[in-house]
Amino acid sequence: MNINIETFNNWAKENKDKSMERGHASSVDQMFKILKDETPALESSFSFIDIGCGNGWVIRKILENKNCYYALGIDGAKHMINKATRYKTGDFIQSDIESFNFEKKFDIVFSMETLYYLKNIDNFIDKLYNTAINKKGSLIIGVDHYKENTSTLNWDKEYNLKTNTLSIKEWYEKLSKYPFSSIKKYQYGRKENWEGTLILYAQK
Ligand SMILES: C[S@@+](CC[C@H](N)C(=O)[O-])C[C@H]1O[C@@H](n2cnc3c(N)ncnc32)[C@H](O)[C@@H]1O
């Protein structure tokens, strides 16, 4: 049993996935803007994967770009995936992402508000680098829960979750272990009592 997947499965049943989608929309717009600015990938045919896709809204959004020839979303929560597949656009797989084996590589590997739920982030990033990101491909990760964003540090208790809390430096170092050609970090949407979404972008 994975407590995080169980909690988000209940969120989907209670239709809280929609408020999460609204809450994450501006940070995801910013992540798309970074992709547009940093990589020419969006200008020609590309594939895309969303890790921890929730109800699949980012998959539907990226498929509005006619250059996206394939988009796959993965999430462990059955009710999130049930919602995602109702739209009949994009491919979706219900799986725990830590045990998921990537059978093909993607030009853009995307993840919003998911990777800090993993038990072993190092193993997962290793798997991403070696088996999920295409040559010259991009990885873009957004996280709101990190050490410096102190108003998020009570989420485990508040929402019945088990998080893996890293600092900005620790996130950056996790990517720096790999020979990406470029790694960038941003804090988007900072305001009082909120350090913003930490966005990490890396290109092979
Ligand atoms: C905060 S939600 C974000 C969902 C979506 N990215 C969004 O922005 O709306 C985190 C998602 O990660 C999924 N998740 C967490 N841990 C997971 C795991 N080990 N395997 C698969 N999915 C997981 C949850 O089911 C949930 O849908």
The ligand as a Gaussian input file, in Angstrom:
#p B3LYP/6-31G(d) Opt

LIG

0 1
 C       -0.063000      16.465000      -6.292000
 S       -0.670000      15.307000      -7.479000
 C       -0.240000      16.132000      -8.995000
 C       -1.026000      15.643000     -10.170000
 C       -0.783000      16.381000     -11.482000
 N        0.630000      16.362000     -11.850000
 C       -1.280000      17.808000     -11.384000
 O       -0.465000      18.737000     -11.394000
 O       -2.508000      17.992000     -11.274000
 C        0.497000      13.995000      -7.373000
 C        0.116000      12.793000      -8.222000
 O        1.182000      11.843000      -8.147000
 C        0.644000      10.553000      -8.014000
 N        1.630000       9.721000      -7.308000
 C        2.236000       9.960000      -6.131000
 N        3.123000       8.982000      -5.854000
 C        3.052000       8.106000      -6.888000
 C        3.722000       6.887000      -7.186000
 N        4.636000       6.352000      -6.372000
 N        3.402000       6.258000      -8.328000
 C        2.476000       6.772000      -9.174000
 N        1.818000       7.916000      -8.954000
 C        2.105000       8.581000      -7.811000
 C       -0.646000      10.737000      -7.246000
 O       -1.554000       9.689000      -7.466000
 C       -1.142000      12.082000      -7.761000
 O       -2.052000      11.961000      -8.813000

